[in-house]
Amino acid sequence: MSVQVVAVKMAEVELKDIPSKDLPPVSPVPPKAEEKPAVKNEANAAAAPGSADPSPPTPSPNPVKMPQASALKRTDPQQNGGEAFVNRDGTVAEAPRTVKKQIQFADQKQEFNKRPTKIGRRSLSRSISQSSTDSYSSAASYTDSSDDETSPRDKQQKNSKGSSDFCIKNIKQADFGRREIEIAEQEMPALMALRKRAQGEKPLAGAKIVGCTHITAQTAVLMETLSALGAQCRWAACNIYSTQNEVAAALAEGGFAVFAWKGESEDDFWWCIDRCVNVEGWQPNMILDDGGDLTHWIYKKYPNMFKKIKGIVEESVTGVHRLYQLSKAGKLCVPAMNVNDSVTKQKFDNLYCCRESILDGLKRTTDVMFGGKQVVVCGY
């Protein structure tokens, strides 16, 4: 920033006389008298080149000797921007030369550099929202950063009984997962009543069930009910994002062979399914599938094992479609049950549960309280 020092009052500035060779002394002229002769002289100057009469223009009756354009105030670029002023007596004085000074706004520059850019603000907001989502959906606070960076396949974990026939995120989350399962038991009174009634009879004794569904607290209640009725279970996840790590830890602590964790890769997904199936000395005779991936894997990789299956229960549209394809091709040699089209499943999935999940999704995305409101969802 440059600061220009100019005299405010001409009378108070010491004037310095300069030679008047270039600029003849003139007397001050009122502004109106200054304008008219200037226009006339310009007109005469413009007509002079094309005029046939070489004689000079006729002077006006009251000739006024005008100063040059730069006489009143002159700026000479050759003199570092100095300015000249005309005094009352006709002398020309030069004002002090302009003093240029560059002011460094160091503090403001540093403060500006500290401000985050738009990309930085967006990435910061994304990281905050992502961390809050992770902590909300799973027990992220129970694991440290080293556990999160290490793949569960590279860990050596054992439950309190010394068993290591599982692969989960962190066995230390078992207590927290157990509390979630206890809450889910209160919402599933039918399974709890069945467990209480038939637990002593063990009607599922000899059943070896391999399952591939979502690993949630509700799935844990189903698995523990099957085990209480006499069945042996090995389980994997049908979705790489839906696994509740704390629930999987509680199941592993309870002696279940569970191979699932949240955030699996595609290779991890198929590896977990294979670990459930390919076990020495263990032949599954029932399949509980969601999506058809487990059925497809056994059919392709272990055809002899697939022939010994007693029954398949499929609960998804995709899995049922795959079973119909095998049936039309004459390759479905195992009895299969289409649970997806059952009335109970349709009512819960397409009516009751969707109603709950839609409201849950709206609340999560809008942060709006729905108490005392009516919600209308169109076009779903």
SULMO-V261729 format. One record per backbone hydrogen bond with DSSP energy under -1.0 kcal/mol. CO is the residue of the C=O (numbers start at 0). NH is the residue of the N-H. E is the energy in kcal/mol with one decimal. If there is no record, write none. Layout:
CO,NH,E + CO,NH,E
This chain:
29,33,-1.4 + 30,34,-1.3 + 31,35,-1.5 + 32,36,-1.0 + 34,38,-1.8 + 35,39,-2.1 + 36,40,-3.0 + 37,41,-2.0 + 38,42,-2.1 + 39,43,-2.4 + 40,44,-2.4 + 41,45,-2.0 + 42,46,-1.8 + 43,47,-1.2 + 67,70,-2.1 + 71,85,-1.0 + 73,83,-2.0 + 75,78,-1.6 + 78,81,-1.1 + 81,75,-1.6 + 82,94,-3.4 + 83,73,-1.8 + 84,92,-3.2 + 86,89,-1.4 + 90,86,-3.5 + 92,84,-3.5 + 103,105,-1.4 + 104,108,-2.2 + 105,109,-2.5 + 106,110,-2.4 + 107,111,-2.4 + 108,112,-2.1 + 109,113,-1.3 + 116,120,-2.5 + 117,121,-2.5 + 118,122,-2.8 + 119,123,-2.4 + 120,124,-2.5 + 121,125,-2.6 + 122,126,-2.5 + 123,127,-2.2 + 124,128,-2.7 + 125,129,-2.7 + 126,130,-2.3 + 127,131,-2.2 + 128,132,-2.1 + 129,133,-2.5 + 130,134,-2.3 + 131,135,-1.7 + 132,136,-2.7 + 133,137,-1.8 + 137,139,-2.2 + 138,141,-1.3 + 139,142,-1.3 + 143,147,-1.6 + 144,148,-1.7 + 145,149,-1.1 + 150,153,-1.9 + 151,154,-1.1 + 158,161,-1.7 + 162,158,-2.1 + 163,165,-2.0 + 166,259,-1.6 + 169,172,-1.4 + 170,173,-1.4 + 172,176,-2.2 + 173,177,-2.2 + 174,178,-1.5 + 175,179,-1.4 + 176,180,-2.0 + 177,181,-2.1 + 178,182,-1.6 + 179,183,-2.1 + 180,184,-1.9 + 187,191,-1.6 + 188,192,-2.4 + 189,193,-2.4 + 190,194,-2.6 + 191,195,-2.1 + 192,196,-2.2 + 193,197,-2.5 + 197,201,-1.5 + 201,204,-1.4 + 203,206,-2.0 + 206,231,-3.0 + 207,284,-2.1 + 207,285,-1.5 + 208,233,-1.9 + 209,287,-2.1 + 210,235,-1.9 + 211,289,-1.3 + 212,237,-1.2 + 213,215,-1.2 + 214,243,-2.5 + 215,219,-2.0 + 216,220,-1.6 + 217,221,-1.7 + 218,222,-2.7 + 219,223,-2.6 + 220,224,-1.7 + 221,225,-2.5 + 222,226,-2.3 + 223,227,-2.1 + 224,228,-1.6 + 225,230,-2.5 + 226,229,-1.4 + 228,203,-2.7 + 231,208,-2.9 + 233,210,-2.7 + 234,258,-2.0 + 235,212,-1.4 + 239,262,-3.0 + 239,263,-1.3 + 243,247,-2.3 + 244,248,-2.0 + 245,249,-1.8 + 246,250,-2.3 + 247,251,-2.3 + 248,252,-2.3 + 249,253,-1.4 + 250,255,-2.4 + 251,254,-1.2 + 255,257,-1.2 + 256,234,-2.7 + 257,166,-2.8 + 264,268,-2.3 + 265,269,-1.8 + 266,270,-2.0 + 267,271,-2.4 + 268,272,-1.6 + 269,273,-2.2 + 270,274,-2.1 + 271,275,-1.5 + 272,276,-1.5 + 273,277,-3.1 + 276,278,-1.8 + 278,281,-1.6 + 284,309,-2.9 + 285,209,-2.2 + 286,312,-2.7 + 287,211,-2.3 + 288,314,-1.5 + 291,295,-2.3 + 292,296,-2.3 + 293,297,-2.3 + 294,298,-2.3 + 295,299,-2.0 + 296,300,-2.9 + 297,301,-1.5 + 301,305,-2.0 + 302,306,-1.6 + 305,308,-1.2 + 310,286,-2.0 + 311,336,-3.1 + 312,288,-2.8 + 313,338,-2.2 + 315,319,-2.1 + 316,320,-2.1 + 317,321,-2.0 + 318,322,-2.0 + 319,323,-2.2 + 320,324,-1.7 + 321,325,-2.1 + 322,326,-2.4 + 323,327,-2.4 + 324,328,-1.6 + 325,330,-2.6 + 326,329,-1.1 + 330,332,-1.3 + 334,311,-1.9 + 336,313,-2.3 + 336,338,-1.3 + 338,341,-1.5 + 341,345,-2.4 + 342,346,-2.7 + 343,347,-2.3 + 344,348,-2.8 + 345,349,-2.2 + 346,350,-1.1 + 346,351,-2.3 + 347,352,-3.7 + 350,354,-1.4 + 351,355,-1.7 + 352,356,-3.0 + 353,357,-2.6 + 354,358,-1.5 + 355,359,-2.3 + 356,360,-2.7 + 357,361,-2.5 + 358,362,-2.5 + 359,363,-2.1 + 360,364,-2.1 + 361,365,-2.1 + 362,366,-1.9 + 369,372,-1.9
